[in-house]
């Protein structure tokens, strides 16, 4: 899984969704969802670092 943070237009977002990309709109998440999302990203970063050592 690759996670990339990007800014895209609505048209580009629709096109990328057609190719099977998944998106989270941070602006639409409530505080608990946002916390869980960033916790997930930190966990991925930790796993990535451990795998590269």
C-alpha distance matrix in Angstrom:
0.0 3.8 6.6 9.9 13.3 15.7 19.1 19.9 22.9 23.2 23.7 20.6 18.6 20.2 19.5 15.8 15.7 17.7 15.0 12.6 10.7 10.7 12.7 14.4 17.8 18.7 22.3 22.4 21.1 23.9 24.2 22.8 19.7 19.2 19.8 17.2 14.6 15.5 15.8 12.2 11.3 13.9 12.8 9.3 11.6 14.0 11.9 10.8 14.6 15.8 13.9 15.5 18.9
3.8 0.0 3.8 6.5 10.1 12.5 16.1 17.1 20.4 21.2 21.8 18.5 16.8 18.9 18.2 14.4 15.1 17.3 14.6 12.9 10.2 10.5 11.7 13.5 16.4 17.1 20.7 21.4 20.4 23.4 23.6 22.8 19.7 18.6 19.4 17.5 14.3 14.7 15.7 12.6 10.5 13.3 13.2 9.6 10.8 14.0 12.6 10.7 14.1 16.2 14.5 15.3 18.8
6.6 3.8 0.0 3.8 6.8 9.6 13.2 14.7 18.1 19.0 20.2 17.1 15.1 17.7 17.5 13.8 14.4 17.3 15.3 13.5 10.1 9.5 9.5 10.5 13.1 13.6 17.1 18.1 17.2 20.2 20.4 19.9 16.8 15.3 16.4 15.0 11.5 11.7 13.4 10.7 8.3 11.4 12.2 9.2 10.2 13.7 13.3 11.8 14.7 17.2 16.3 17.0 20.3
9.9 6.5 3.8 0.0 3.8 6.2 10.0 11.8 15.4 16.9 18.1 14.8 13.3 16.5 16.2 12.7 14.1 17.1 15.3 14.3 10.6 10.5 9.6 10.8 12.4 12.9 16.1 17.7 17.4 20.6 20.9 21.1 18.1 16.0 17.6 16.9 13.1 12.9 15.4 13.4 10.4 13.3 14.9 12.2 12.2 16.0 16.2 14.2 16.6 19.6 18.8 18.8 22.1
13.3 10.1 6.8 3.8 0.0 3.8 7.2 9.8 13.5 15.2 17.0 14.1 12.6 16.1 16.5 13.5 14.8 18.1 17.0 16.1 12.3 11.6 9.4 9.6 10.2 10.3 13.1 15.2 15.3 18.4 18.7 19.6 16.7 14.2 16.2 16.2 12.4 12.0 15.2 13.9 10.9 13.7 16.0 14.0 13.8 17.5 18.4 16.7 18.7 21.8 21.6 21.5 24.5
15.7 12.5 9.6 6.2 3.8 0.0 3.8 6.3 10.0 12.2 13.8 11.0 10.1 13.8 14.1 11.6 13.6 16.7 15.9 15.8 12.2 12.1 9.8 10.6 10.4 11.2 13.2 15.4 16.4 19.8 20.6 21.9 18.9 16.5 19.0 19.2 15.4 15.3 18.7 17.4 14.7 17.5 19.8 17.7 17.5 21.2 22.0 20.1 22.1 25.3 24.9 24.6 27.7
19.1 16.1 13.2 10.0 7.2 3.8 0.0 3.8 7.1 9.8 11.8 9.7 9.2 12.9 13.7 12.2 14.1 17.1 17.1 17.3 14.0 13.8 11.1 11.6 10.2 11.3 12.2 14.6 16.4 19.7 20.9 22.7 19.8 17.4 20.3 20.9 17.3 17.4 21.0 20.1 17.6 20.4 22.9 21.0 20.9 24.6 25.5 23.8 25.7 28.9 28.6 28.3 31.4
19.9 17.1 14.7 11.8 9.8 6.3 3.8 0.0 3.8 6.6 8.1 6.0 6.1 9.7 10.4 9.6 11.7 14.4 14.8 15.6 12.8 13.2 10.9 12.3 11.0 13.2 13.7 15.4 17.7 21.2 23.0 24.6 21.5 19.6 22.8 23.0 19.4 20.1 23.6 22.2 20.1 23.2 25.3 23.2 23.5 27.2 27.7 26.0 28.2 31.3 30.6 30.4 33.7
22.9 20.4 18.1 15.4 13.5 10.0 7.1 3.8 0.0 3.8 5.4 5.2 6.1 8.7 9.9 10.5 12.2 14.4 15.6 16.8 14.6 15.0 12.8 14.1 12.4 14.9 14.6 15.9 18.8 22.2 24.4 26.2 23.2 21.6 25.0 25.3 21.9 22.9 26.4 25.2 23.3 26.5 28.6 26.6 27.0 30.7 31.2 29.6 31.9 34.9 34.2 34.1 37.4
23.2 21.2 19.0 16.9 15.2 12.2 9.8 6.6 3.8 0.0 3.8 5.5 5.0 6.3 8.7 9.9 10.5 12.6 14.6 15.5 13.9 14.0 12.0 13.3 11.7 14.8 14.3 14.7 17.7 21.2 23.8 25.4 22.3 21.3 24.9 24.9 21.7 23.3 26.7 25.3 23.9 27.4 29.1 27.3 28.2 31.8 32.0 30.7 33.3 36.1 35.3 35.6 39.0
23.7 21.8 20.2 18.1 17.0 13.8 11.8 8.1 5.4 3.8 0.0 3.8 5.4 5.2 6.4 8.8 10.0 11.0 13.0 14.8 13.9 14.9 13.8 15.9 14.9 18.1 18.0 18.3 21.2 24.7 27.3 28.7 25.4 24.5 28.0 27.7 24.4 26.1 29.3 27.5 26.1 29.6 31.1 28.9 29.9 33.5 33.5 31.9 34.7 37.4 36.2 36.4 39.9
20.6 18.5 17.1 14.8 14.1 11.0 9.7 6.0 5.2 5.5 3.8 0.0 3.8 5.4 5.0 6.1 8.5 9.9 10.9 12.8 11.4 12.9 12.0 14.5 14.1 17.2 17.7 18.4 20.8 24.5 26.8 27.9 24.5 23.4 26.7 26.2 22.7 24.1 27.2 25.3 23.5 27.0 28.5 26.0 26.9 30.5 30.4 28.6 31.3 34.1 32.8 32.8 36.4
18.6 16.8 15.1 13.3 12.6 10.1 9.2 6.1 6.1 5.0 5.4 3.8 0.0 3.8 5.4 5.1 6.1 8.7 10.0 10.8 9.0 9.7 8.5 11.0 10.8 14.2 15.0 15.2 17.4 21.2 23.6 24.5 21.0 20.2 23.5 22.9 19.5 21.2 24.3 22.3 20.9 24.5 25.9 23.6 24.8 28.4 28.2 26.8 29.7 32.3 31.2 31.6 35.1
20.2 18.9 17.7 16.5 16.1 13.8 12.9 9.7 8.7 6.3 5.2 5.4 3.8 0.0 3.8 5.5 5.1 6.4 9.0 10.1 9.7 10.7 10.4 13.1 13.2 16.9 17.4 16.9 19.3 22.9 25.6 26.4 22.8 22.5 25.9 25.0 21.8 23.9 26.7 24.5 23.6 27.3 28.3 26.1 27.6 31.0 30.5 29.3 32.4 34.7 33.4 34.0 37.6
19.5 18.2 17.5 16.2 16.5 14.1 13.7 10.4 9.9 8.7 6.4 5.0 5.4 3.8 0.0 3.8 5.4 5.2 6.8 9.2 9.2 11.5 12.0 15.3 15.8 19.3 20.3 20.1 22.2 25.9 28.4 29.0 25.3 24.8 28.0 26.9 23.5 25.4 28.1 25.7 24.4 28.1 28.9 26.3 27.7 31.2 30.4 28.8 31.9 34.3 32.6 33.0 36.7
15.8 14.4 13.8 12.7 13.5 11.6 12.2 9.6 10.5 9.9 8.8 6.1 5.1 5.5 3.8 0.0 3.8 5.3 5.2 6.8 5.8 8.4 9.2 12.8 14.0 17.2 18.8 18.8 20.4 24.1 26.3 26.6 22.9 22.4 25.3 24.0 20.5 22.3 24.9 22.3 20.9 24.5 25.3 22.6 24.0 27.4 26.6 25.0 28.2 30.5 28.8 29.3 33.0
15.7 15.1 14.4 14.1 14.8 13.6 14.1 11.7 12.2 10.5 10.0 8.5 6.1 5.1 5.4 3.8 0.0 3.8 5.3 5.1 5.0 6.6 8.0 11.5 13.0 16.5 18.1 17.4 18.7 22.4 24.9 24.9 21.1 21.1 24.1 22.5 19.4 21.8 24.1 21.4 20.6 24.4 24.9 22.4 24.4 27.6 26.6 25.6 28.9 30.9 29.4 30.3 33.9
17.7 17.3 17.3 17.1 18.1 16.7 17.1 14.4 14.4 12.6 11.0 9.9 8.7 6.4 5.2 5.3 3.8 0.0 3.8 5.4 7.4 9.8 11.7 15.2 16.8 20.3 21.8 20.9 22.4 26.0 28.5 28.4 24.7 24.9 27.8 26.0 23.0 25.4 27.5 24.6 24.0 27.7 27.9 25.3 27.3 30.4 29.2 28.0 31.4 33.2 31.4 32.3 36.0
15.0 14.6 15.3 15.3 17.0 15.9 17.1 14.8 15.6 14.6 13.0 10.9 10.0 9.0 6.8 5.2 5.3 3.8 0.0 3.8 5.9 9.3 11.8 15.6 17.6 20.9 22.9 22.3 23.4 27.0 29.2 28.9 25.1 25.1 27.6 25.7 22.5 24.6 26.6 23.5 22.5 26.1 26.2 23.2 25.1 28.2 26.7 25.3 28.7 30.5 28.4 29.2 32.9
12.6 12.9 13.5 14.3 16.1 15.8 17.3 15.6 16.8 15.5 14.8 12.8 10.8 10.1 9.2 6.8 5.1 5.4 3.8 0.0 3.8 6.5 9.7 13.4 16.0 19.0 21.3 20.5 21.0 24.5 26.6 26.0 22.2 22.5 24.9 22.6 19.7 22.1 23.7 20.5 20.0 23.6 23.4 20.6 22.9 25.8 24.2 23.2 26.8 28.3 26.4 27.6 31.2
10.7 10.2 10.1 10.6 12.3 12.2 14.0 12.8 14.6 13.9 13.9 11.4 9.0 9.7 9.2 5.8 5.0 7.4 5.9 3.8 0.0 3.8 6.6 10.3 13.0 15.8 18.3 17.9 18.4 22.0 23.8 23.4 19.6 19.4 21.9 19.9 16.7 18.8 20.7 17.7 16.8 20.5 20.6 17.9 19.9 23.0 21.9 20.7 24.2 26.0 24.4 25.4 29.0
10.7 10.5 9.5 10.5 11.6 12.1 13.8 13.2 15.0 14.0 14.9 12.9 9.7 10.7 11.5 8.4 6.6 9.8 9.3 6.5 3.8 0.0 3.8 7.1 10.2 12.9 15.5 14.8 14.9 18.4 20.2 19.7 15.9 16.0 18.5 16.5 13.4 15.9 17.8 14.9 14.5 18.3 18.5 16.3 18.6 21.6 20.7 20.1 23.5 25.3 24.1 25.4 28.8
12.7 11.7 9.5 9.6 9.4 9.8 11.1 10.9 12.8 12.0 13.8 12.0 8.5 10.4 12.0 9.2 8.0 11.7 11.8 9.7 6.6 3.8 0.0 3.8 6.5 9.3 11.8 11.4 11.8 15.5 17.4 17.5 13.7 13.3 16.2 14.9 11.6 13.9 16.4 14.2 13.5 17.3 18.2 16.4 18.3 21.4 21.2 20.6 23.7 25.8 25.1 26.2 29.5
14.4 13.5 10.5 10.8 9.6 10.6 11.6 12.3 14.1 13.3 15.9 14.5 11.0 13.1 15.3 12.8 11.5 15.2 15.6 13.4 10.3 7.1 3.8 0.0 3.8 5.9 8.8 8.2 8.2 11.8 13.7 13.9 10.3 9.7 12.9 11.9 8.8 11.3 14.0 12.4 12.1 15.7 16.9 15.9 17.7 20.6 20.9 20.8 23.5 25.7 25.5 26.8 29.7
17.8 16.4 13.1 12.4 10.2 10.4 10.2 11.0 12.4 11.7 14.9 14.1 10.8 13.2 15.8 14.0 13.0 16.8 17.6 16.0 13.0 10.2 6.5 3.8 0.0 3.8 5.4 5.6 6.9 10.6 12.7 14.0 10.8 9.7 13.3 13.4 10.5 12.5 15.7 14.9 14.3 17.5 19.4 18.6 19.9 22.9 23.7 23.4 25.8 28.2 28.3 29.3 32.1
18.7 17.1 13.6 12.9 10.3 11.2 11.3 13.2 14.9 14.8 18.1 17.2 14.2 16.9 19.3 17.2 16.5 20.3 20.9 19.0 15.8 12.9 9.3 5.9 3.8 0.0 3.8 5.4 5.4 8.6 9.8 11.5 8.9 6.8 10.3 11.3 8.7 9.9 13.3 13.4 12.7 15.5 17.7 17.5 18.4 21.3 22.6 22.5 24.5 27.0 27.6 28.5 31.0
22.3 20.7 17.1 16.1 13.1 13.2 12.2 13.7 14.6 14.3 18.0 17.7 15.0 17.4 20.3 18.8 18.1 21.8 22.9 21.3 18.3 15.5 11.8 8.8 5.4 3.8 0.0 3.8 5.7 8.2 10.1 12.6 10.7 8.9 12.5 14.1 12.0 13.1 16.5 16.9 16.4 18.9 21.3 21.3 22.0 24.8 26.3 26.3 28.1 30.6 31.3 32.1 34.6
22.4 21.4 18.1 17.7 15.2 15.4 14.6 15.4 15.9 14.7 18.3 18.4 15.2 16.9 20.1 18.8 17.4 20.9 22.3 20.5 17.9 14.8 11.4 8.2 5.6 5.4 3.8 0.0 3.8 6.6 9.6 11.6 9.3 9.0 12.7 13.6 12.0 14.1 17.0 17.1 17.3 20.0 21.9 22.0 23.3 25.9 27.0 27.3 29.5 31.7 32.2 33.4 36.0
21.1 20.4 17.2 17.4 15.3 16.4 16.4 17.7 18.8 17.7 21.2 20.8 17.4 19.3 22.2 20.4 18.7 22.4 23.4 21.0 18.4 14.9 11.8 8.2 6.9 5.4 5.7 3.8 0.0 3.8 6.5 7.9 5.6 5.6 9.2 10.0 9.0 11.3 13.7 14.1 14.9 17.3 19.0 19.5 21.0 23.3 24.5 25.2 27.2 29.2 30.0 31.4 33.7
23.9 23.4 20.2 20.6 18.4 19.8 19.7 21.2 22.2 21.2 24.7 24.5 21.2 22.9 25.9 24.1 22.4 26.0 27.0 24.5 22.0 18.4 15.5 11.8 10.6 8.6 8.2 6.6 3.8 0.0 3.8 5.6 5.3 6.0 8.6 10.0 10.4 12.3 14.1 15.3 16.5 18.4 20.0 21.2 22.6 24.4 25.8 27.0 28.8 30.5 31.6 33.2 35.2
24.2 23.6 20.4 20.9 18.7 20.6 20.9 23.0 24.4 23.8 27.3 26.8 23.6 25.6 28.4 26.3 24.9 28.5 29.2 26.6 23.8 20.2 17.4 13.7 12.7 9.8 10.1 9.6 6.5 3.8 0.0 3.8 5.5 5.1 6.1 8.7 9.8 10.7 12.1 14.1 15.4 16.5 18.3 20.0 21.1 22.5 24.4 25.7 27.1 28.7 30.3 31.8 33.5
22.8 22.8 19.9 21.1 19.6 21.9 22.7 24.6 26.2 25.4 28.7 27.9 24.5 26.4 29.0 26.6 24.9 28.4 28.9 26.0 23.4 19.7 17.5 13.9 14.0 11.5 12.6 11.6 7.9 5.6 3.8 0.0 3.8 5.4 5.1 6.2 8.6 10.1 10.5 12.3 14.4 15.4 16.4 18.5 20.0 21.1 22.6 24.3 25.9 27.1 28.6 30.5 32.1
19.7 19.7 16.8 18.1 16.7 18.9 19.8 21.5 23.2 22.3 25.4 24.5 21.0 22.8 25.3 22.9 21.1 24.7 25.1 22.2 19.6 15.9 13.7 10.3 10.8 8.9 10.7 9.3 5.6 5.3 5.5 3.8 0.0 3.8 5.4 5.1 6.1 8.7 9.7 10.4 12.4 14.3 15.2 16.6 18.5 20.0 21.1 22.5 24.5 25.8 26.9 28.8 30.8
19.2 18.6 15.3 16.0 14.2 16.5 17.4 19.6 21.6 21.3 24.5 23.4 20.2 22.5 24.8 22.4 21.1 24.9 25.1 22.5 19.4 16.0 13.3 9.7 9.7 6.8 8.9 9.0 5.6 6.0 5.1 5.4 3.8 0.0 3.8 5.5 5.0 6.3 8.5 9.8 10.6 12.4 14.2 15.4 16.6 18.5 20.1 21.1 22.7 24.5 25.8 27.3 29.2
19.8 19.4 16.4 17.6 16.2 19.0 20.3 22.8 25.0 24.9 28.0 26.7 23.5 25.9 28.0 25.3 24.1 27.8 27.6 24.9 21.9 18.5 16.2 12.9 13.3 10.3 12.5 12.7 9.2 8.6 6.1 5.1 5.4 3.8 0.0 3.8 5.4 5.4 6.0 8.5 10.0 10.6 12.2 14.3 15.3 16.5 18.4 19.9 21.2 22.6 24.4 26.0 27.5
17.2 17.5 15.0 16.9 16.2 19.2 20.9 23.0 25.3 24.9 27.7 26.2 22.9 25.0 26.9 24.0 22.5 26.0 25.7 22.6 19.9 16.5 14.9 11.9 13.4 11.3 14.1 13.6 10.0 10.0 8.7 6.2 5.1 5.5 3.8 0.0 3.8 5.6 5.0 6.1 8.7 9.9 10.4 12.3 14.2 15.2 16.4 18.3 20.0 21.1 22.5 24.5 26.2
14.6 14.3 11.5 13.1 12.4 15.4 17.3 19.4 21.9 21.7 24.4 22.7 19.5 21.8 23.5 20.5 19.4 23.0 22.5 19.7 16.7 13.4 11.6 8.8 10.5 8.7 12.0 12.0 9.0 10.4 9.8 8.6 6.1 5.0 5.4 3.8 0.0 3.8 5.4 5.1 6.4 8.8 10.0 10.8 12.5 14.4 15.5 16.6 18.6 20.3 21.2 22.9 25.0
15.5 14.7 11.7 12.9 12.0 15.3 17.4 20.1 22.9 23.3 26.1 24.1 21.2 23.9 25.4 22.3 21.8 25.4 24.6 22.1 18.8 15.9 13.9 11.3 12.5 9.9 13.1 14.1 11.3 12.3 10.7 10.1 8.7 6.3 5.4 5.6 3.8 0.0 3.8 5.3 4.9 6.2 8.6 9.8 10.5 12.3 14.2 15.1 16.5 18.5 19.9 21.2 23.0
15.8 15.7 13.4 15.4 15.2 18.7 21.0 23.6 26.4 26.7 29.3 27.2 24.3 26.7 28.1 24.9 24.1 27.5 26.6 23.7 20.7 17.8 16.4 14.0 15.7 13.3 16.5 17.0 13.7 14.1 12.1 10.5 9.7 8.5 6.0 5.0 5.4 3.8 0.0 3.8 5.5 5.1 6.2 8.7 9.9 10.6 12.4 14.2 15.4 16.7 18.4 20.2 21.6
12.2 12.6 10.7 13.4 13.9 17.4 20.1 22.2 25.2 25.3 27.5 25.3 22.3 24.5 25.7 22.3 21.4 24.6 23.5 20.5 17.7 14.9 14.2 12.4 14.9 13.4 16.9 17.1 14.1 15.3 14.1 12.3 10.4 9.8 8.5 6.1 5.1 5.3 3.8 0.0 3.8 5.5 5.1 6.3 8.7 9.9 10.6 12.3 14.4 15.5 16.5 18.6 20.5
11.3 10.5 8.3 10.4 10.9 14.7 17.6 20.1 23.3 23.9 26.1 23.5 20.9 23.6 24.4 20.9 20.6 24.0 22.5 20.0 16.8 14.5 13.5 12.1 14.3 12.7 16.4 17.3 14.9 16.5 15.4 14.4 12.4 10.6 10.0 8.7 6.4 4.9 5.5 3.8 0.0 3.8 5.4 5.1 6.2 8.7 10.0 10.5 12.4 14.4 15.3 16.7 18.8
13.9 13.3 11.4 13.3 13.7 17.5 20.4 23.2 26.5 27.4 29.6 27.0 24.5 27.3 28.1 24.5 24.4 27.7 26.1 23.6 20.5 18.3 17.3 15.7 17.5 15.5 18.9 20.0 17.3 18.4 16.5 15.4 14.3 12.4 10.6 9.9 8.8 6.2 5.1 5.5 3.8 0.0 3.8 5.4 5.0 6.2 8.7 9.7 10.6 12.4 14.2 15.5 17.0
12.8 13.2 12.2 14.9 16.0 19.8 22.9 25.3 28.6 29.1 31.1 28.5 25.9 28.3 28.9 25.3 24.9 27.9 26.2 23.4 20.6 18.5 18.2 16.9 19.4 17.7 21.3 21.9 19.0 20.0 18.3 16.4 15.2 14.2 12.2 10.4 10.0 8.6 6.2 5.1 5.4 3.8 0.0 3.8 5.4 5.1 6.2 8.5 9.9 10.7 12.3 14.4 15.8
9.3 9.6 9.2 12.2 14.0 17.7 21.0 23.2 26.6 27.3 28.9 26.0 23.6 26.1 26.3 22.6 22.4 25.3 23.2 20.6 17.9 16.3 16.4 15.9 18.6 17.5 21.3 22.0 19.5 21.2 20.0 18.5 16.6 15.4 14.3 12.3 10.8 9.8 8.7 6.3 5.1 5.4 3.8 0.0 3.8 5.4 5.1 6.0 8.6 9.9 10.5 12.4 14.6
11.6 10.8 10.2 12.2 13.8 17.5 20.9 23.5 27.0 28.2 29.9 26.9 24.8 27.6 27.7 24.0 24.4 27.3 25.1 22.9 19.9 18.6 18.3 17.7 19.9 18.4 22.0 23.3 21.0 22.6 21.1 20.0 18.5 16.6 15.3 14.2 12.5 10.5 9.9 8.7 6.2 5.0 5.4 3.8 0.0 3.8 5.5 5.0 6.2 8.7 9.9 10.7 12.7
14.0 14.0 13.7 16.0 17.5 21.2 24.6 27.2 30.7 31.8 33.5 30.5 28.4 31.0 31.2 27.4 27.6 30.4 28.2 25.8 23.0 21.6 21.4 20.6 22.9 21.3 24.8 25.9 23.3 24.4 22.5 21.1 20.0 18.5 16.5 15.2 14.4 12.3 10.6 9.9 8.7 6.2 5.1 5.4 3.8 0.0 3.8 5.4 5.2 6.3 8.6 10.1 11.1
11.9 12.6 13.3 16.2 18.4 22.0 25.5 27.7 31.2 32.0 33.5 30.4 28.2 30.5 30.4 26.6 26.6 29.2 26.7 24.2 21.9 20.7 21.2 20.9 23.7 22.6 26.3 27.0 24.5 25.8 24.4 22.6 21.1 20.1 18.4 16.4 15.5 14.2 12.4 10.6 10.0 8.7 6.2 5.1 5.5 3.8 0.0 3.8 5.5 5.1 6.1 8.7 10.3
10.8 10.7 11.8 14.2 16.7 20.1 23.8 26.0 29.6 30.7 31.9 28.6 26.8 29.3 28.8 25.0 25.6 28.0 25.3 23.2 20.7 20.1 20.6 20.8 23.4 22.5 26.3 27.3 25.2 27.0 25.7 24.3 22.5 21.1 19.9 18.3 16.6 15.1 14.2 12.3 10.5 9.7 8.5 6.0 5.0 5.4 3.8 0.0 3.8 5.5 5.1 6.4 9.0
14.6 14.1 14.7 16.6 18.7 22.1 25.7 28.2 31.9 33.3 34.7 31.3 29.7 32.4 31.9 28.2 28.9 31.4 28.7 26.8 24.2 23.5 23.7 23.5 25.8 24.5 28.1 29.5 27.2 28.8 27.1 25.9 24.5 22.7 21.2 20.0 18.6 16.5 15.4 14.4 12.4 10.6 9.9 8.6 6.2 5.2 5.5 3.8 0.0 3.8 5.4 5.3 6.5
15.8 16.2 17.2 19.6 21.8 25.3 28.9 31.3 34.9 36.1 37.4 34.1 32.3 34.7 34.3 30.5 30.9 33.2 30.5 28.3 26.0 25.3 25.8 25.7 28.2 27.0 30.6 31.7 29.2 30.5 28.7 27.1 25.8 24.5 22.6 21.1 20.3 18.5 16.7 15.5 14.4 12.4 10.7 9.9 8.7 6.3 5.1 5.5 3.8 0.0 3.8 5.5 5.5
13.9 14.5 16.3 18.8 21.6 24.9 28.6 30.6 34.2 35.3 36.2 32.8 31.2 33.4 32.6 28.8 29.4 31.4 28.4 26.4 24.4 24.1 25.1 25.5 28.3 27.6 31.3 32.2 30.0 31.6 30.3 28.6 26.9 25.8 24.4 22.5 21.2 19.9 18.4 16.5 15.3 14.2 12.3 10.5 9.9 8.6 6.1 5.1 5.4 3.8 0.0 3.8 5.6
15.5 15.3 17.0 18.8 21.5 24.6 28.3 30.4 34.1 35.6 36.4 32.8 31.6 34.0 33.0 29.3 30.3 32.3 29.2 27.6 25.4 25.4 26.2 26.8 29.3 28.5 32.1 33.4 31.4 33.2 31.8 30.5 28.8 27.3 26.0 24.5 22.9 21.2 20.2 18.6 16.7 15.5 14.4 12.4 10.7 10.1 8.7 6.4 5.3 5.5 3.8 0.0 3.8
18.9 18.8 20.3 22.1 24.5 27.7 31.4 33.7 37.4 39.0 39.9 36.4 35.1 37.6 36.7 33.0 33.9 36.0 32.9 31.2 29.0 28.8 29.5 29.7 32.1 31.0 34.6 36.0 33.7 35.2 33.5 32.1 30.8 29.2 27.5 26.2 25.0 23.0 21.6 20.5 18.8 17.0 15.8 14.6 12.7 11.1 10.3 9.0 6.5 5.5 5.6 3.8 0.0
